[in-house]
């Protein structure tokens, strides 16, 4: 498979960066063609431009400023996101990536008959998330309602191929993580990725 790994964290010495490296290495060792996308290192600009917003509500969306990202997204078989959750959500840069790249004509098209969205990323047969949370799982799920997961399972997933294979791997309570908990999570991530065919 050709798989894009989209990473978003500003610190190269972070645990998230270690996860990113492990994802890329594990996939490559399994024989996959990996497109490693480090949004911070690449200087991705998350703010939607005036032109993009003015053309967004139709199939003539001007995505020329993010054309290389659109080309990658439309030619891969799978996408794996690697990022931390801050305030129960993805970092602003990653949100900007989704806003600007997963736009009309790419992730979906507008159906003129009733203006509903028709999914358009049928090439994506794998959608995965490897993430971290500062809070314990029960706060994320029971108190906050797990909003980050809903973006992927109720939003992005719907734009992909029917029957898209998905996974969600999270290390909760990072504020109290230990070397052992991080190592256990890394092993879990590698084991899950090694099963991708």
Beta strands, then each sheet from edge to edge (+ up, - down):
strand 1: 2-8
strand 2: 33-38
strand 3: 78-86
strand 4: 89-90
strand 5: 108-111
strand 6: 116-119
strand 7: 126-133
strand 8: 165-171
sheet 1: 2+ 1+ 3+ 4-
sheet 2: 2+ 1+ 3+ 7+ 8+
sheet 3: 5+ 6-
end
